């Protein structure tokens, strides 16, 4: 569930032009370290954030 919420939030922020990649990566690190997302999900979201720079 966390994974889907993060993906949606990134998509919305990218469309609005308000995505702060550094802040989001910090959040992703915390989610990964606390087991809220898997390493595969982390990598997918990180890739998603870098697309369409």
N, C-alpha and C positions, 0 to 999 in steps of 0.2 A: 504494500500500500504506500509506503514512504516513497518508493521508487516512482510510482505513477504520479504522485503529487509533485515531486521534484521536477519530473519531466514536463508536466503541465505548467508549473510556475516558470520554468526556464523558457518554454515556448512563448508564454504571454509576455515575459520581460523582454525577450528578443524582439518580438513584434513591436513593442512599445519603445524599444531603444533604451531600456532602463537596466539591462542586465549588467551587474557588477560581477565579473568573472572571478576576481580574487575573493570576494566575500562568499560567493557560491562555492568555490573550491574549498574554502575553509569549512563551510557547513558540510560539504560532502565528506571531508576528512573525518569529521566528528561522527557522522552517520556510519561511515565505514568502520571506524574504530570501535563503535558501540554495537556493531552487528545489525544495524537497521537496514543496510544495503550490502549486497555482496560485492566482491571485487569486480566481477563481470558487469554488474549494474553501474558501479562507479566508473569503470572505463567507458561504458556506453554513454553515460551522461557527460563525462568529460569531453568525449568526441563530439557529442551533440552541441555542446557549448562553443566549440571551436569552429563548427561549420557555419558558413555564411558570415564571416567576420566583416 
